[in-house]
Amino acid sequence: MANVSHRGDMMTHPDVSEMRDRYARMLGGRDVALVDGPVFLLGLYCAASPWIVHYATSQPALMAHNLILGIAIGLLALGFTRAPERMYGLSWAMCAMGIWLIIAPWIVGSGPDKGVIINNIVIGGVGSARAGGKRAPRGGGGRGKKGEGSGGGGPGGGARPRPCLLSGPAPATAPAAASARSPAAT
């Protein structure tokens, strides 16, 4: 059986600088994710607010509107938690949804009462404030160095870039294979 109890110094590990950078990126992104729990709860409340404030029957268009926007806010919050460095560019969408929720009772609704207006103003204001409070993770933004794609691989920590619509095209992994498929090579 192999001896796996290495008691030596970690500084001799061949990947120590890469491990240190990855550890810094992982810890750096958590300050962004800490605000996403309340944003998720805000989305749940927005989706359920027509039944909580009792305007589901008097404002059916606004009921469907708040249900859809609440689900969208919840999904954005889950995305911010799962991959904050990739979703950082979408914090403007959260801010825009908050502003839209503030003005929606007069545009989507028909003669909204005071409770509906206050409900949407509070939801929209909190959503816009939470979106404005998001900042880039300390470990870096959504894009890596030139030609690296958007981040590292999965649990194994490989260097394979993950595909992401926000980070641009992934670099070619096998240029020799691409040239072998071209008509000029045959």
MDAnalysis code that builds the backbone (N, CA, C; Angstrom):
import MDAnalysis as mda
import numpy as np

u = mda.Universe.empty(558, n_residues=186, atom_resindex=np.repeat(np.arange(186), 3), trajectory=True)
u.add_TopologyAttr("name", ["N", "CA", "C"] * 186)
u.add_TopologyAttr("resid", np.arange(1, 187))
u.add_TopologyAttr("resname", ["MET", "ALA", "ASN", "VAL", "SER", "HIS", "ARG", "GLY", "ASP", "MET", "MET", "THR", "HIS", "PRO", "ASP", "VAL", "SER", "GLU", "MET", "ARG", "ASP", "ARG", "TYR", "ALA", "ARG", "MET", "LEU", "GLY", "GLY", "ARG", "ASP", "VAL", "ALA", "LEU", "VAL", "ASP", "GLY", "PRO", "VAL", "PHE", "LEU", "LEU", "GLY", "LEU", "TYR", "CYS", "ALA", "ALA", "SER", "PRO", "TRP", "ILE", "VAL", "HIS", "TYR", "ALA", "THR", "SER", "GLN", "PRO", "ALA", "LEU", "MET", "ALA", "HIS", "ASN", "LEU", "ILE", "LEU", "GLY", "ILE", "ALA", "ILE", "GLY", "LEU", "LEU", "ALA", "LEU", "GLY", "PHE", "THR", "ARG", "ALA", "PRO", "GLU", "ARG", "MET", "TYR", "GLY", "LEU", "SER", "TRP", "ALA", "MET", "CYS", "ALA", "MET", "GLY", "ILE", "TRP", "LEU", "ILE", "ILE", "ALA", "PRO", "TRP", "ILE", "VAL", "GLY", "SER", "GLY", "PRO", "ASP", "LYS", "GLY", "VAL", "ILE", "ILE", "ASN", "ASN", "ILE", "VAL", "ILE", "GLY", "GLY", "VAL", "GLY", "SER", "ALA", "ARG", "ALA", "GLY", "GLY", "LYS", "ARG", "ALA", "PRO", "ARG", "GLY", "GLY", "GLY", "GLY", "ARG", "GLY", "LYS", "LYS", "GLY", "GLU", "GLY", "SER", "GLY", "GLY", "GLY", "GLY", "PRO", "GLY", "GLY", "GLY", "ALA", "ARG", "PRO", "ARG", "PRO", "CYS", "LEU", "LEU", "SER", "GLY", "PRO", "ALA", "PRO", "ALA", "THR", "ALA", "PRO", "ALA", "ALA", "ALA", "SER", "ALA", "ARG", "SER", "PRO", "ALA", "ALA", "THR"])
u.atoms.positions = np.array([
    [0.842, -1.165, 0.000],
    [0.000, 0.000, 0.000],
    [0.893, 1.236, 0.000],
    [0.491, 2.247, -0.719],
    [1.288, 3.459, -0.837],
    [1.159, 4.313, 0.414],
    [2.199, 5.008, 0.739],
    [2.204, 5.920, 1.877],
    [1.609, 7.256, 1.417],
    [0.396, 7.571, 1.863],
    [-0.272, 8.799, 1.453],
    [-0.231, 9.868, 2.524],
    [0.419, 9.629, 3.627],
    [0.495, 10.624, 4.698],
    [1.753, 11.472, 4.501],
    [1.631, 12.464, 3.626],
    [2.756, 13.358, 3.348],
    [2.876, 14.367, 4.479],
    [3.979, 14.361, 5.153],
    [4.206, 15.279, 6.260],
    [5.110, 16.435, 5.825],
    [5.443, 16.496, 4.565],
    [6.353, 17.521, 4.076],
    [5.669, 18.868, 3.908],
    [6.412, 19.823, 3.437],
    [5.924, 21.170, 3.220],
    [5.140, 21.235, 1.909],
    [4.003, 21.933, 1.906],
    [3.188, 22.069, 0.693],
    [3.883, 22.928, -0.352],
    [4.844, 23.694, 0.043],
    [5.532, 24.567, -0.901],
    [6.288, 23.775, -1.960],
    [6.525, 22.494, -1.723],
    [7.221, 21.676, -2.704],
    [6.268, 21.071, -3.730],
    [4.960, 21.259, -3.539],
    [3.979, 20.718, -4.482],
    [4.121, 21.439, -5.819],
    [4.093, 20.727, -6.948],
    [4.311, 21.373, -8.245],
    [3.201, 22.351, -8.648],
    [2.001, 22.211, -8.108],
    [0.893, 23.079, -8.480],
    [0.514, 24.059, -7.375],
    [1.444, 24.426, -6.513],
    [1.105, 25.248, -5.363],
    [0.577, 26.624, -5.772],
    [1.128, 27.236, -6.796],
    [0.647, 28.566, -7.193],
    [-0.756, 28.483, -7.783],
    [-1.024, 27.450, -8.580],
    [-2.367, 27.277, -9.138],
    [-3.380, 26.984, -8.043],
    [-2.988, 26.163, -7.069],
    [-3.900, 25.855, -5.960],
    [-4.183, 27.103, -5.132],
    [-3.173, 27.926, -4.903],
    [-3.350, 29.157, -4.144],
    [-4.283, 30.116, -4.876],
    [-4.111, 30.253, -6.196],
    [-4.984, 31.126, -6.986],
    [-6.422, 30.624, -6.972],
    [-6.603, 29.321, -7.105],
    [-7.955, 28.755, -7.098],
    [-8.619, 28.944, -5.739],
    [-7.881, 28.749, -4.681],
    [-8.410, 28.952, -3.331],
    [-8.825, 30.408, -3.131],
    [-8.023, 31.346, -3.616],
    [-8.361, 32.767, -3.508],
    [-9.617, 33.094, -4.305],
    [-9.760, 32.496, -5.503],
    [-10.968, 32.730, -6.303],
    [-12.200, 32.198, -5.607],
    [-12.093, 31.011, -5.015],
    [-13.237, 30.397, -4.352],
    [-13.672, 31.215, -3.136],
    [-12.726, 31.662, -2.340],
    [-13.074, 32.467, -1.176],
    [-13.520, 33.855, -1.567],
    [-12.961, 34.379, -2.638],
    [-13.307, 35.728, -3.075],
    [-14.729, 35.842, -3.570],
    [-15.290, 34.807, -4.140],
    [-16.639, 34.873, -4.677],
    [-17.728, 34.750, -3.637],
    [-17.417, 34.331, -2.429],
    [-18.454, 34.098, -1.431],
    [-19.083, 35.387, -0.928],
    [-18.368, 36.532, -0.963],
    [-18.979, 37.764, -0.502],
    [-20.123, 38.176, -1.416],
    [-20.065, 37.804, -2.680],
    [-21.150, 38.100, -3.598],
    [-22.339, 37.182, -3.326],
    [-22.062, 35.926, -3.041],
    [-23.131, 34.951, -2.864],
    [-23.895, 35.140, -1.558],
    [-23.337, 35.848, -0.591],
    [-24.016, 36.014, 0.689],
    [-25.279, 36.858, 0.589],
    [-25.398, 37.713, -0.415],
    [-26.601, 38.523, -0.555],
    [-27.682, 37.814, -1.364],
    [-27.407, 36.642, -1.886],
    [-28.336, 35.988, -2.782],
    [-29.439, 35.220, -2.079],
    [-29.254, 34.844, -0.833],
    [-30.331, 34.208, -0.068],
    [-31.526, 35.133, 0.091],
    [-31.318, 36.373, 0.538],
    [-32.446, 37.305, 0.615],
    [-33.055, 37.624, -0.746],
    [-32.250, 37.642, -1.797],
    [-32.795, 37.892, -3.141],
    [-33.690, 36.731, -3.561],
    [-33.284, 35.512, -3.246],
    [-34.125, 34.350, -3.548],
    [-35.450, 34.436, -2.773],
    [-35.371, 34.788, -1.502],
    [-36.598, 34.945, -0.704],
    [-37.468, 36.075, -1.238],
    [-36.837, 37.138, -1.732],
    [-37.589, 38.231, -2.346],
    [-38.342, 37.729, -3.577],
    [-37.689, 36.893, -4.381],
    [-38.349, 36.320, -5.557],
    [-39.520, 35.437, -5.169],
    [-39.343, 34.631, -4.115],
    [-40.453, 33.802, -3.644],
    [-41.610, 34.654, -3.154],
    [-41.286, 35.725, -2.419],
    [-42.353, 36.604, -1.934],
    [-43.049, 37.302, -3.103],
    [-42.282, 37.743, -4.088],
    [-42.878, 38.399, -5.252],
    [-43.832, 37.449, -5.972],
    [-43.435, 36.195, -6.101],
    [-44.295, 35.217, -6.773],
    [-45.552, 34.923, -5.964],
    [-45.453, 34.932, -4.632],
    [-46.601, 34.608, -3.781],
    [-47.383, 35.831, -3.348],
    [-46.891, 37.037, -3.615],
    [-47.528, 38.256, -3.107],
    [-48.974, 38.464, -3.564],
    [-49.375, 38.036, -4.761],
    [-50.792, 38.212, -5.101],
    [-51.735, 37.484, -4.127],
    [-51.298, 36.374, -3.584],
    [-52.137, 35.635, -2.649],
    [-51.932, 36.125, -1.215],
    [-50.753, 36.655, -0.922],
    [-50.492, 37.168, 0.420],
    [-51.208, 38.498, 0.634],
    [-51.155, 39.383, -0.364],
    [-51.780, 40.698, -0.258],
    [-53.238, 40.649, -0.737],
    [-53.689, 39.546, -1.258],
    [-55.070, 39.302, -1.684],
    [-55.497, 40.181, -2.865],
    [-54.705, 40.166, -3.926],
    [-55.139, 40.831, -5.146],
    [-55.105, 39.885, -6.344],
    [-55.120, 38.603, -6.084],
    [-55.079, 37.612, -7.165],
    [-56.349, 37.664, -8.008],
    [-57.492, 37.928, -7.404],
    [-58.744, 37.958, -8.171],
    [-59.056, 39.348, -8.712],
    [-58.655, 40.402, -8.005],
    [-58.983, 41.759, -8.462],
    [-58.005, 42.261, -9.522],
    [-56.795, 41.734, -9.563],
    [-55.777, 42.147, -10.532],
    [-55.156, 40.908, -11.198],
    [-55.902, 40.207, -12.060],
    [-55.354, 38.963, -12.628],
    [-54.111, 39.172, -13.501],
    [-54.047, 40.287, -14.218],
    [-52.861, 40.540, -15.051],
    [-51.637, 40.794, -14.175],
    [-51.811, 41.548, -13.107],
    [-50.703, 41.824, -12.191],
    [-50.321, 40.575, -11.399],
    [-51.293, 39.710, -11.150],
    [-51.001, 38.444, -10.470],
    [-50.061, 37.593, -11.319],
    [-50.382, 37.435, -12.591],
    [-49.512, 36.651, -13.484],
    [-48.155, 37.332, -13.653],
    [-48.167, 38.643, -13.744],
    [-46.929, 39.416, -13.885],
    [-46.001, 39.190, -12.691],
    [-46.520, 39.331, -11.480],
    [-45.686, 39.157, -10.293],
    [-45.248, 37.707, -10.113],
    [-46.083, 36.780, -10.498],
    [-45.702, 35.368, -10.427],
    [-44.510, 35.095, -11.340],
    [-44.574, 35.567, -12.568],
    [-43.488, 35.340, -13.529],
    [-42.214, 36.066, -13.092],
    [-42.335, 37.331, -12.678],
    [-41.149, 38.066, -12.252],
    [-40.554, 37.487, -10.972],
    [-41.383, 37.000, -10.077],
    [-40.872, 36.372, -8.860],
    [-40.070, 35.124, -9.162],
    [-40.563, 34.319, -10.085],
    [-39.816, 33.120, -10.495],
    [-38.500, 33.531, -11.159],
    [-38.532, 34.573, -11.995],
    [-37.310, 35.038, -12.661],
    [-36.293, 35.564, -11.647],
    [-36.747, 36.297, -10.645],
    [-35.839, 36.807, -9.610],
    [-35.238, 35.643, -8.831],
    [-36.052, 34.652, -8.507],
    [-35.537, 33.479, -7.796],
    [-34.496, 32.727, -8.610],
    [-34.738, 32.591, -9.908],
    [-33.762, 31.909, -10.767],
    [-32.468, 32.709, -10.898],
    [-32.584, 34.036, -10.985],
    [-31.381, 34.861, -11.011],
    [-30.585, 34.708, -9.722],
    [-31.284, 34.670, -8.591],
    [-30.603, 34.506, -7.306],
    [-29.884, 33.161, -7.241],
    [-30.518, 32.113, -7.744],
    [-29.848, 30.809, -7.778],
    [-28.616, 30.849, -8.682],
    [-28.729, 31.544, -9.802],
    [-27.585, 31.695, -10.694],
    [-26.466, 32.496, -10.059],
    [-26.810, 33.580, -9.339],
    [-25.792, 34.374, -8.641],
    [-25.081, 33.537, -7.594],
    [-25.806, 32.628, -6.951],
    [-25.195, 31.786, -5.933],
    [-24.327, 30.705, -6.562],
    [-24.787, 30.119, -7.626],
    [-24.081, 29.002, -8.258],
    [-22.797, 29.439, -8.952],
    [-22.858, 30.522, -9.697],
    [-21.687, 30.990, -10.448],
    [-21.640, 32.518, -10.430],
    [-21.249, 33.119, -9.314],
    [-21.285, 34.576, -9.211],
    [-20.385, 35.281, -10.220],
    [-19.247, 34.691, -10.558],
    [-18.353, 35.353, -11.502],
    [-18.927, 35.367, -12.909],
    [-19.768, 34.430, -13.228],
    [-20.393, 34.404, -14.557],
    [-21.677, 35.225, -14.599],
    [-22.393, 35.272, -13.501],
    [-23.676, 35.963, -13.466],
    [-23.546, 37.434, -13.100],
    [-22.343, 37.886, -12.744],
    [-22.157, 39.268, -12.311],
    [-22.670, 40.251, -13.355],
    [-22.493, 39.944, -14.623],
    [-22.943, 40.830, -15.687],
    [-24.449, 40.953, -15.772],
    [-25.188, 40.054, -15.129],
    [-26.649, 40.117, -15.153],
    [-27.240, 40.858, -13.956],
    [-26.406, 41.471, -13.121],
    [-26.961, 42.209, -11.989],
    [-27.764, 43.414, -12.469],
    [-27.462, 43.912, -13.653],
    [-28.259, 45.007, -14.214],
    [-29.690, 44.550, -14.478],
    [-29.877, 43.290, -14.838],
    [-31.220, 42.772, -15.112],
    [-32.043, 42.763, -13.835],
    [-31.414, 42.437, -12.719],
    [-32.101, 42.468, -11.433],
    [-32.522, 43.889, -11.096],
    [-31.658, 44.842, -11.362],
    [-31.979, 46.249, -11.113],
    [-33.128, 46.706, -12.019],
    [-33.088, 46.314, -13.276],
    [-34.161, 46.681, -14.209],
    [-35.488, 46.050, -13.798],
    [-35.456, 44.804, -13.318],
    [-36.695, 44.164, -12.862],
    [-37.248, 44.869, -11.625],
    [-36.361, 45.344, -10.752],
    [-36.816, 46.082, -9.583],
    [-37.502, 47.378, -9.966],
    [-36.921, 48.102, -10.904],
    [-37.536, 49.351, -11.369],
    [-38.861, 49.054, -12.062],
    [-38.904, 47.997, -12.855],
    [-40.140, 47.631, -13.531],
    [-41.236, 47.252, -12.525],
    [-40.856, 46.555, -11.460],
    [-41.849, 46.196, -10.447],
    [-42.439, 47.434, -9.774],
    [-41.647, 48.500, -9.648],
    [-42.153, 49.732, -9.039],
    [-43.230, 50.369, -9.910],
    [-43.030, 50.399, -11.217],
    [-43.993, 51.079, -12.096],
    [-45.070, 50.144, -12.661],
    [-44.920, 48.838, -12.472],
    [-45.846, 47.869, -13.066],
    [-47.299, 47.994, -12.611],
    [-47.608, 48.364, -11.361],
    [-49.032, 48.438, -10.997],
    [-49.839, 49.392, -11.869],
    [-49.218, 50.456, -12.347],
    [-49.948, 51.419, -13.168],
    [-49.953, 51.009, -14.633],
    [-48.989, 50.210, -15.063],
    [-48.908, 49.818, -16.470],
    [-49.629, 48.491, -16.708],
    [-49.363, 47.511, -15.869],
    [-49.957, 46.188, -16.045],
    [-51.324, 46.112, -15.372],
    [-51.432, 46.679, -14.197],
    [-52.671, 46.591, -13.432],
    [-53.743, 47.534, -13.943],
    [-54.943, 47.352, -13.416],
    [-56.062, 48.223, -13.783],
    [-56.651, 48.795, -12.491],
    [-56.345, 50.057, -12.223],
    [-56.832, 50.713, -11.010],
    [-56.332, 50.056, -9.735],
    [-55.018, 49.953, -9.551],
    [-54.504, 49.263, -8.364],
    [-54.805, 50.042, -7.085],
    [-55.035, 49.315, -6.005],
    [-55.271, 49.979, -4.726],
    [-53.943, 50.222, -4.011],
    [-54.037, 50.860, -2.848],
    [-52.846, 51.279, -2.121],
    [-51.963, 50.088, -1.705],
    [-52.570, 48.980, -1.294],
    [-51.802, 47.814, -0.864],
    [-50.981, 47.211, -1.992],
    [-51.554, 47.145, -3.195],
    [-50.849, 46.594, -4.350],
    [-49.673, 47.498, -4.718],
    [-49.915, 48.807, -4.687],
    [-48.870, 49.761, -5.047],
    [-47.716, 49.683, -4.049],
    [-48.027, 49.711, -2.760],
    [-46.979, 49.649, -1.734],
    [-46.223, 48.321, -1.827],
    [-46.938, 47.234, -2.041],
    [-46.306, 45.921, -2.168],
    [-45.277, 45.918, -3.292],
    [-45.662, 46.391, -4.469],
    [-44.737, 46.365, -5.603],
    [-43.605, 47.373, -5.440],
    [-43.866, 48.510, -4.809],
    [-42.802, 49.487, -4.579],
    [-41.760, 48.912, -3.625],
    [-42.207, 48.234, -2.576],
    [-41.261, 47.637, -1.624],
    [-40.458, 46.523, -2.289],
    [-41.135, 45.639, -3.017],
    [-40.420, 44.544, -3.703],
    [-39.423, 45.110, -4.712],
    [-39.861, 46.071, -5.518],
    [-38.977, 46.660, -6.524],
    [-37.816, 47.421, -5.917],
    [-38.076, 48.154, -4.845],
    [-37.004, 48.907, -4.191],
    [-35.963, 47.998, -3.569],
    [-36.417, 46.962, -2.881],
    [-35.469, 46.018, -2.272],
    [-34.693, 45.277, -3.364],
    [-35.381, 44.889, -4.428],
    [-34.693, 44.198, -5.527],
    [-33.654, 45.074, -6.197],
    [-33.970, 46.337, -6.436],
    [-32.999, 47.250, -7.046],
    [-31.828, 47.520, -6.107],
    [-32.129, 47.664, -4.817],
    [-31.053, 47.902, -3.851],
    [-30.127, 46.694, -3.747],
    [-30.689, 45.490, -3.756],
    [-29.855, 44.287, -3.692],
    [-29.014, 44.142, -4.949],
    [-29.583, 44.501, -6.100],
    [-28.813, 44.404, -7.342],
    [-27.693, 45.425, -7.361],
    [-27.939, 46.608, -6.820],
    [-26.898, 47.626, -6.761],
    [-25.798, 47.271, -5.789],
    [-26.092, 46.399, -4.818],
    [-25.101, 45.999, -3.824],
    [-24.180, 44.905, -4.301],
    [-24.447, 44.322, -5.452],
    [-23.586, 43.254, -5.965],
    [-22.318, 43.869, -6.524],
    [-21.208, 43.195, -6.292],
    [-19.946, 43.647, -6.848],
    [-19.184, 42.442, -7.360],
    [-18.173, 42.722, -8.153],
    [-17.387, 41.640, -8.749],
    [-16.650, 40.886, -7.661],
    [-16.495, 39.585, -7.813],
    [-15.728, 38.816, -6.846],
    [-14.282, 39.279, -6.821],
    [-13.656, 39.183, -5.656],
    [-12.278, 39.629, -5.516],
    [-11.316, 38.783, -6.324],
    [-11.670, 37.554, -6.614],
    [-10.764, 36.654, -7.315],
    [-10.696, 36.890, -8.797],
    [-11.455, 37.824, -9.336],
    [-11.415, 38.085, -10.771],
    [-12.811, 38.098, -11.329],
    [-12.944, 38.529, -12.564],
    [-14.238, 38.633, -13.205],
    [-14.620, 37.362, -13.905],
    [-15.536, 37.483, -14.858],
    [-16.039, 36.325, -15.558],
    [-15.084, 35.789, -16.598],
    [-14.172, 36.618, -17.083],
    [-13.249, 36.158, -18.115],
    [-11.869, 35.950, -17.532],
    [-11.218, 34.950, -17.994],
    [-9.862, 34.668, -17.547],
    [-8.868, 35.447, -18.393],
    [-7.613, 34.995, -18.384],
    [-6.604, 35.600, -19.229],
    [-6.942, 35.301, -20.673],
    [-6.299, 35.998, -21.564],
    [-6.590, 35.830, -22.980],
    [-6.399, 34.373, -23.383],
    [-7.466, 33.794, -23.953],
    [-7.391, 32.424, -24.441],
    [-7.728, 31.371, -23.403],
    [-8.171, 31.764, -22.189],
    [-8.453, 30.763, -21.173],
    [-9.938, 30.464, -21.012],
    [-10.811, 31.150, -21.693],
    [-12.239, 30.888, -21.522],
    [-12.755, 31.532, -20.254],
    [-13.696, 30.886, -19.589],
    [-14.358, 31.514, -18.460],
    [-14.017, 30.915, -17.114],
    [-13.236, 29.899, -17.035],
    [-12.921, 29.356, -15.714],
    [-12.342, 27.976, -15.821],
    [-12.067, 27.420, -14.662],
    [-11.463, 26.100, -14.621],
    [-12.485, 25.018, -14.815],
    [-12.010, 23.817, -14.786],
    [-12.873, 22.670, -14.998],
    [-13.698, 22.340, -13.784],
    [-14.075, 21.122, -13.638],
    [-14.965, 20.704, -12.570],
    [-14.232, 20.312, -11.317],
    [-14.698, 19.269, -10.652],
    [-14.124, 18.878, -9.384],
    [-12.654, 18.489, -9.451],
    [-12.205, 18.013, -10.571],
    [-10.814, 17.620, -10.696],
    [-9.876, 18.791, -10.856],
    [-10.425, 19.992, -11.086],
    [-9.594, 21.172, -11.221],
    [-8.843, 21.215, -12.534],
    [-9.348, 20.535, -13.554],
    [-8.681, 20.532, -14.838],
    [-8.723, 21.893, -15.495],
    [-8.001, 22.048, -16.553],
    [-7.902, 23.337, -17.213],
    [-8.901, 23.471, -18.344],
    [-9.817, 22.546, -18.503],
    [-10.794, 22.615, -19.579],
    [-11.778, 23.744, -19.296],
    [-11.928, 24.726, -20.190],
    [-12.843, 25.826, -19.944],
    [-14.292, 25.375, -20.083],
    [-15.141, 25.939, -19.257],
    [-16.570, 25.659, -19.341],
    [-17.189, 26.577, -20.374],
    [-18.137, 26.097, -21.162],
    [-18.800, 26.983, -22.101],
    [-19.728, 27.931, -21.356],
    [-19.705, 29.188, -21.725],
    [-20.542, 30.194, -21.088],
    [-20.882, 31.251, -22.117],
    [-22.137, 31.574, -22.230],
    [-22.552, 32.565, -23.205],
    [-22.026, 33.947, -22.880],
    [-21.777, 34.227, -21.598],
    [-21.330, 35.546, -21.205],
    [-19.841, 35.753, -21.378],
    [-19.081, 34.701, -21.542],
    [-17.632, 34.850, -21.558],
    [-17.015, 34.725, -22.944],
    [-17.801, 34.630, -23.963],
    [-17.247, 34.556, -25.305],
    [-16.964, 33.122, -25.721],
    [-16.433, 32.965, -26.922],
    [-16.188, 31.615, -27.423],
    [-15.042, 30.952, -26.683],
    [-15.161, 29.644, -26.571],
    [-14.104, 28.856, -25.934],
    [-12.955, 28.692, -26.911],
    [-11.726, 28.655, -26.410],
    [-10.589, 28.490, -27.309],
    [-10.572, 27.085, -27.901],
    [-9.973, 26.958, -29.058],
    [-9.850, 25.653, -29.688],
    [-8.912, 24.792, -28.867],
    [-9.298, 23.550, -28.636],
    [-8.486, 22.681, -27.799],
    [-7.507, 21.849, -28.609],
    [-7.806, 21.598, -29.866],
    [-6.917, 20.774, -30.683],
    [-6.764, 21.415, -32.055],
    [-5.825, 22.347, -32.216],
    [-5.676, 22.995, -33.519],
    [-5.262, 22.013, -34.610],
    [-4.537, 20.969, -34.259],
    [-4.122, 20.003, -35.277],
    [-5.343, 19.242, -35.822],
    [-6.297, 18.953, -34.939],
    [-7.489, 18.240, -35.369],
    [-8.342, 19.130, -36.265],
    [-8.374, 20.430, -35.984],
    [-9.172, 21.344, -36.798],
    [-8.581, 21.481, -38.183],
    [-7.265, 21.531, -38.266],
    [-6.644, 21.655, -39.594],
    [-6.764, 20.346, -40.379],
    [-6.851, 19.218, -39.676],
    [-6.989, 17.949, -40.372],
    [-8.353, 17.811, -41.006],
    [-9.367, 18.520, -40.439],
    [-10.705, 18.443, -40.992],
    [-10.946, 19.437, -42.114],
    [-10.082, 20.428, -42.249],
    [-10.306, 21.461, -43.264],
    [-10.091, 20.874, -44.663],
    [-10.808, 21.406, -45.651],
    [-10.675, 20.874, -47.017],
    [-9.276, 21.082, -47.595],
    [-8.543, 22.106, -47.122],
    [-7.217, 22.360, -47.657],
    [-6.233, 21.277, -47.222],
    [-6.496, 20.646, -46.086],
    [-5.584, 19.634, -45.570],
    [-5.745, 18.293, -46.295],
    [-6.867, 18.094, -46.966],
    [-7.070, 16.795, -47.626],
    [-6.687, 16.817, -49.070],
])
